[in-house]
Every structure is written in C-alpha cells, then in structure tokens.
Amino acid sequence: MFLITCPYCGTRDQSEFSNAGEAHVARPEKPEDLSDEEWADFVFLRNNPKGLFAERWIHTAGCRRFFNMLRNTATDEILAVYKVGETPPRVSTAEPATPSGEAPIGSGNDAVKVERPEGGE
Amino acid sequence: MSEIRRRTPLHTRKPLEAPGGAARIAELPFLGKLVLRVDPQAGSKAVEAATGVPLPAEACTATGDADTAILWIGPDEFWVITPRDGETAAAAALEQGLAGLHHQVADIGSYYTAIEIAGPRAREMLMKLTMLDVDARAFSAGQVAGSIFAAAQAYLWQVTGDDQPGGPAFRLFVRRSMADYMWCLLAEAGFEWGMPRQTPVGGETWRLER
C-alpha cells in the first residue's frame, strides 16, 4: 500500500495509478538513419536498475495525466514527483549494496539490504 | 413512425432509502454530460459566456450549482453538467464561443450515468467502497475526484455540504456497463442502516457485512 502524489490531484492511493515504464526515453530525431540494432534498442531495451530510477506514471483513475517519478526500486521510496517536460530534481538515496551485499535469490525482503551513504542518516 | 424510447442504464431500479433517512440512493436519469478539452487560461472567458459558469480555478473542484456545473477532471479537461436534455444547446453554445480556439467538446451523456447518494450516512457508505479519502475534513462540498469504487472507476462530486438538512449529497458518475454493479454495491454498503439489498443482474455475489 503506497500513497502517490499526483502533481495535479494531490496524494492518492496507489491503486489509482499505473506504471508506464522508464522516463526520459527520447525518440530519435531521424529514425530512418538508425540501424536495426539501434532501433530495437530504442523500442525494446530499457534500464532496470536496482536503486534510483526515473519512471513514468499515469493517474489512470483520476486526471489521466502522465507524470514522472524518481523512485528507489530497492526500497520503493518515492523521492520526487514532477511533471512531464520538467528537469528531474536532484535527490539522494540509499544505494543498494551490490554485488557482495546482494540478497540471495529467494531470500525475500531486499529492502533491508541497502548501504547507507557515508556519514548520512 | 415508431415511438422513440430511451432507457437509462438503471431503468429497472427504483430509488432506495434507508429507514429514518440515514441514506438514500437514486439514479439521476439523462443528465447532460459534456467533456470539454480546452486550455483553461485561453478559454475561461468564452466558457463562462457560453455556459454562465466559470471554469474551476482549482484542481479537483466544481463550479456552478446542482443544475449546471463544470467539474475539474484534468488540467485541461472539464465536464459540463447540464439539466436533462440541456446538453445539445450547451454544446452548441460552447462550440460557438470557442470557435478559433484549440478545443474539443464531446457528448458523453449516454456513456455515464449519475447516481445520487445522500443522507447522513452517505459518506460512510462511500468509505466502504473506495480508498479515496472521503472524510469530511478531506472531501467537502464542491469537490470532485476520480477514483476507484469497488472495482469500477468513477467520478465523485459532492454537491451539497454536510450542514444541509438531510445530510450531504454526492453524485457518482459511473460508466453505464458498471452502473448496475455500482448500484447493488451501494445498496449493500447501506445495508447496515437498513437499505434493502439488491440482486445484481450479472449474478455476482458479495457481502460487505457479515
């Protein structure tokens, strides 16, 4: 259960929202000049980091507008929400420990296995 | 010439009331509903001249009264609610007033229907169905929100305040295919206060109360 703050409507329950994949994927200006590999990269390949990630979300049940979110995929902490077209704000978050601190496969909660920044928190 | 007949999505349902006026639900048939897409800064004067109601300045609010109102749906999307059979004239006036501006007016009157939920217990009935914060401190008269009610997406508008005699009145705009489902669930939500249960046309079974 999460609360997500829509930049237009305010804070609402997560069930009203849908994820729409990675944000800031720019369409190539001249698609006709791309090789098949480059085009496939644009169409299909997305980053899937453990840690800070910029995503698009849409407020499906409310105002039906897309917006961007900076989220820590390891802890599910929502760090910033901003409108489409705006520059992502600078944020800092606890980075997941990889690879030595990686939780073993199937161990469950990855959220507890994060490294805190030096001197922080 | 054959007789022209039209039926609301809830034409088989009669208004329901819980004993003592705790809550009541009724369909408001054939309300005019228009979607208006326009840049609010550019089009506000023309819209006010055409409908007599200003565009809502704040997100998630409504302007106007119970008869003619404009609901904020998105940053450049509004619903114009008109009395029964008033949507054609309203759409024509909007088209005329907004001529030359980038805009869209679409009639969605038969796509959605409105269910009025009123009474002192109306708020608590809605709380059983949605994750939206409908507490009186968070949701008051003149506010509008799109959210999920049970399994259906709908727009909720609080028309009159809690200080009114007979309690607050809400309107829930629900798609016609979900209208019967929503009606039966609202009746089920009011069962605690004596509202009669309704049998869903689709044959679903549920019990909010044990």
Chai-1 contact restraints between the chains, C-beta under 6 A:
chainA,res_idxA,chainB,res_idxB,connection_type,confidence,min_distance_angstrom,max_distance_angstrom,comment,restraint_id
A,Y8,B,A59,contact,1.0,0.0,6.0,A-B,restraint_1
A,Y8,B,P75,contact,1.0,0.0,6.0,A-B,restraint_2
A,C9,B,C60,contact,1.0,0.0,6.0,A-B,restraint_3
A,D13,B,M131,contact,1.0,0.0,6.0,A-B,restraint_4
A,S15,B,M131,contact,1.0,0.0,6.0,A-B,restraint_5
A,S15,B,I148,contact,1.0,0.0,6.0,A-B,restraint_6
A,E16,B,S147,contact,1.0,0.0,6.0,A-B,restraint_7
A,A61,B,G146,contact,1.0,0.0,6.0,A-B,restraint_8
A,A61,B,S147,contact,1.0,0.0,6.0,A-B,restraint_9
A,A61,B,I148,contact,1.0,0.0,6.0,A-B,restraint_10
A,A61,B,Q153,contact,1.0,0.0,6.0,A-B,restraint_11
A,G62,B,G146,contact,1.0,0.0,6.0,A-B,restraint_12
A,C63,B,G74,contact,1.0,0.0,6.0,A-B,restraint_13
A,R65,B,G74,contact,1.0,0.0,6.0,A-B,restraint_14
